[in-house]
């Protein structure tokens, strides 16, 4: 039985999912003895006890040291290292994010990230190129501290959409918007990368995120290592894996709205969705007739205010189904639905799947 070292930062959800892919390959294809250790903690003699390593290597020097001690290694971190690698297609991540936000109808775009990681630079370039190809500018906010972000936020126009290099950065952006009382997504849409529930579900609103093929990358990295150990593939192999899709949550859950009345109505719905609000509550808040509000909603959104309220409730339900084991009756009550039956009907209407099927996707 081959002994394989897996060098991953298991505190991050991305690498835990990648680990599952490695383990699944081992179970399905070629049983290995798998050991989770950091290569930097092992001496050369200890490294020689393993046939190969799958891991995120922080430098070419460390990768070369491990490769000199073993038959084969595979890298899973996009750092431009000259070793066999299976990594995210970060340019494609940027392009997918741009396509998603453009289809939402936003007019102004920005990217927030760093300049020291290759993945951030490539996500920025994929996003910027796709936005600028439509004739729109893309603001680049690189290495910005919170005070600098807040100064930029104060000057943003309505209908601005931001791609953040990861979910941690999007969480930080939302916190700064909250400090300035900038409504999301009515004024600003926020999209992250990685669908890390630590950040996406712990914000005051659900954060939309590009979902990466993490488990697939782990599986393919194990498959590549197996081939290398058997001498069946080249040492200069580089595999780029595109993202899966965008998981939509509240932070982008709005077509870009220019109508102030509709925008105020949607803000009120978002702020009061946990209450059993009705269309009459909207009419009182806006001091407008039902006929006017219905017409403006249908003109701008293609649906009624009543549907908008129920869709907002469904978004709360999605967050609870993803993160908790609450009974359906309790989920319904928490979302403002009078009973589970009504939750089921509206959830299927909005998402085309049942609440139970939706929850199963996150288990």
Secondary structure, DSSP 8 states (H G I E B T S, - for coil): --EEEEE--TTSHHHHHHHHHHHHHHHHT---EEEE--GGGS-HHHHTTSSEEEE--S-HHHHHHHHHHSSEEEE-S-S--SS-EEEE-HHHHHHHHHHHHHHTT--EEEEEE-SSSHHHHHHHHHHHHHHHTTT--EEEEES--HHHHHHHHHT--SSEEEEESSHHHHHHHHHHHHHHT--TTTTEEEEEES--HHHHTTSSS--EEEE--HHHHHHHHHHHHHHHHTT-S-TT-EEEE---EEE--GGG-S-----HHHHHHHHHHHHHTTS---HHHHHHHHT--HHHHHHHHHHHTSS-HHHHHHHHHHHHHHHHHHH----HHHHHHHHT-SSHHHHHHHHHHHHSS-HHHHHHTT-
